[in-house]
Amino acid sequence: MSIRVLLADDQALLAGTFRLLIDSAEDMEVVGIAGNGREAVEVARESAPDVVVMDIRMPGVDGITATREICADPTLRATRVLILTTFELDEYVAQALRAGASGFLGKDVGPDELLRSIRAVAAGDALLSPTATRALIARFLARPENHLHPAESLQVLTAREREVVAMVAEGLSNEEIAEKMSVSPLTVRTHVQRAMSKVGVQNRAQLVVIAFQSGLVRPEPPRRRDRHP
């Protein structure tokens, strides 16, 4: 069964390029293209895509508002949102996390990475690039209003569940975690789902935030930018 993808981007050339790439994959199909957030919500409700590839900066209703509406819609419970962004510059990533986005991807993404990312998000995995996650989460947690739950929330988890959550926060996939733990990917998925349920979060991305917030994993401090005279 094909992964149904909705593209939401006001740059027609980029959306068209992504459409050609996604439609060329045997396991995917583009079911719609939206030029702004309002259209994205409307088309999502009409087509019930598995994944929405969502730009943040769009005219009218932006990608954050659209993500919030899609993730809050009970009829779109199975729909995941993959945000297109620039990790180092996009100040709205934190808001997208709170809105329920399942992952983040740079707009300069290569063809193979885009397809892998869509597959990962469709499978229920969080997509938080290991090269960007720590700096992203550090910025996110720098503001108290971005804390999702009390820091002690992970105390409700078993030792094995905390171990799995820590590896999820490091950016490992279910398959990679399964290999490290010598268990099946299904077992890993079960641990993750139980952890999400116990902590009370919507998706793996938010579970990652709590892993950093609780101190289970330590974020790197944001890099200082050199100032030239």
C-alpha positions in Angstrom: 0.0 0.0 0.0 1.4 3.4 -1.0 2.3 6.1 1.4 0.0 9.0 0.6 1.7 12.4 0.7 0.4 15.9 0.8 2.9 18.7 -0.2 2.3 22.1 1.4 4.7 24.8 0.0 4.1 28.2 -1.6 7.2 27.7 -3.8 5.6 26.0 -6.9 9.0 24.9 -8.3 10.1 23.2 -5.1 6.7 21.5 -4.7 6.7 20.3 -8.3 10.2 18.9 -7.9 9.2 17.1 -4.7 6.1 15.7 -6.5 8.1 14.3 -9.3 10.5 12.6 -6.9 7.8 11.2 -4.6 5.7 9.9 -7.5 8.7 8.2 -8.9 9.0 6.0 -5.7 7.1 2.7 -6.0 5.8 3.0 -2.4 4.5 6.6 -2.5 2.1 8.9 -4.2 1.3 12.6 -3.9 -2.4 13.1 -3.2 -2.4 16.9 -3.2 -0.4 20.1 -3.3 -1.3 23.2 -1.2 0.1 26.7 -1.5 -0.6 27.8 2.0 -1.7 26.5 5.4 -5.4 26.9 4.9 -5.3 24.9 1.7 -3.1 22.3 3.5 -5.7 21.7 6.2 -8.6 21.6 3.7 -6.8 19.2 1.4 -5.7 17.0 4.3 -9.3 16.7 5.4 -10.3 15.7 1.9 -7.5 13.3 1.1 -6.5 12.0 4.6 -2.8 11.7 3.7 -0.3 9.6 5.7 2.3 12.3 5.7 2.1 16.1 5.1 5.4 17.7 4.0 4.8 21.2 5.4 6.7 24.4 4.9 6.6 26.8 7.8 6.7 30.1 6.0 3.6 30.4 3.8 1.3 33.3 3.0 -2.0 33.6 5.0 -2.2 30.7 7.3 1.4 29.5 8.1 2.7 26.0 8.5 2.6 26.1 12.3 -1.1 26.9 12.5 -1.9 24.3 9.8 0.2 21.7 11.7 -1.7 22.5 14.9 -5.1 22.1 13.2 -4.2 18.9 11.4 -2.7 17.3 14.6 -5.7 18.3 16.6 -8.3 17.0 14.1 -9.6 13.6 15.3 -10.3 12.6 11.8 -6.6 13.0 10.9 -5.3 11.0 13.8 -3.2 8.8 11.5 -1.7 11.8 9.6 1.9 12.8 10.4 3.4 16.2 9.7 7.0 16.5 8.5 8.2 20.1 8.7 10.5 21.7 6.1 12.8 24.1 7.8 16.4 25.4 8.2 17.5 24.1 11.6 19.9 26.9 12.5 17.8 29.8 11.4 14.1 28.9 11.9 12.9 30.3 15.2 9.5 28.6 14.7 10.7 25.1 15.1 9.8 25.1 18.8 6.3 26.1 18.0 6.0 23.4 15.4 7.1 20.8 18.1 4.3 22.0 20.4 1.9 21.9 17.5 2.5 18.2 17.1 5.0 17.9 14.2 6.6 14.5 13.9 9.8 15.6 12.4 12.0 18.3 10.7 13.9 18.3 7.5 16.1 20.9 5.9 14.9 22.4 2.6 18.2 21.5 1.0 17.5 17.8 1.6 18.7 15.3 -1.0 16.3 13.1 -2.9 17.2 9.8 -1.1 17.0 11.5 2.3 13.6 13.0 1.6 12.1 9.6 0.6 13.7 7.9 3.7 12.3 10.7 5.9 8.8 10.4 4.6 8.9 6.6 5.1 10.2 7.1 8.7 7.5 9.5 9.6 4.8 7.4 8.0 6.0 4.5 10.1 5.5 6.5 13.2 9.1 7.4 13.9 10.3 10.8 15.0 12.6 12.5 12.5 15.0 14.6 14.4 18.4 14.6 12.7 21.2 13.6 15.1 23.3 16.4 13.7 20.8 19.0 14.6 18.7 17.6 17.5 20.8 18.7 20.4 21.1 22.3 19.3 17.4 22.4 18.4 16.3 21.0 21.7 18.7 23.3 23.6 17.1 26.3 22.0 13.6 24.9 22.6 14.2 24.3 26.3 15.8 27.7 26.8 12.3 29.1 27.3 10.3 27.7 30.2 7.0 28.0 28.3 8.3 25.3 25.9 8.5 22.7 28.7 6.0 20.0 27.8 5.8 18.3 31.2 7.4 18.3 34.6 11.1 17.3 34.6 10.3 14.2 36.7 7.8 12.8 34.1 10.1 10.0 33.0 10.2 8.5 36.5 7.0 6.6 35.5 8.9 4.6 33.0 10.7 1.3 33.5 14.5 1.1 33.2 14.2 -0.5 29.8 11.7 2.1 28.6 14.1 4.9 29.7 16.9 3.2 27.9 14.9 3.1 24.7 13.8 6.7 25.1 17.4 7.8 25.5 18.3 6.1 22.2 15.3 7.6 20.5 16.5 11.0 21.6 20.0 10.3 20.2 18.3 9.9 16.8 18.4 6.2 16.4 15.7 4.4 14.4 13.7 1.4 15.8 15.9 -0.9 13.7 19.1 0.6 15.1 17.8 0.4 18.7 16.7 -3.2 18.1 20.1 -4.1 16.9 21.8 -2.5 20.0 19.4 -4.2 22.4 19.3 -7.6 20.5 15.5 -7.4 20.3 13.0 -7.1 17.5 12.0 -3.7 16.0 8.4 -4.5 17.1 9.6 -4.8 20.7 11.2 -1.4 20.4 8.1 0.1 19.0 6.1 -1.3 21.9 8.4 0.2 24.4 8.2 3.6 22.6 4.4 3.5 22.5 4.1 2.6 26.1 6.5 5.4 27.1 4.5 7.9 25.0 1.3 6.7 26.7 2.7 6.9 30.2 4.2 10.4 29.7 1.2 11.7 27.8 2.7 12.9 24.6 1.3 12.8 21.0 4.4 11.6 19.2 8.0 10.6 19.3 9.3 14.1 18.7 7.6 15.3 21.9 9.0 12.3 23.7 12.5 13.4 22.6 11.9 16.8 24.0 11.0 15.3 27.4 14.1 13.1 27.3 16.2 16.3 27.1 14.0 18.3 29.5 14.3 15.6 32.2 18.1 15.3 31.9 18.0 11.8 30.5 19.9 13.1 27.6 22.0 16.3 27.7 21.6 18.9 25.0 24.5 20.9 23.7 24.5 24.6 24.4 23.5 26.8 21.5 26.5 27.9 19.5 27.6 31.5 19.7 27.9 33.4 16.5 31.1 35.3 16.0 30.7 39.0 15.8 32.9 40.8 13.4 33.8 44.4 14.1 
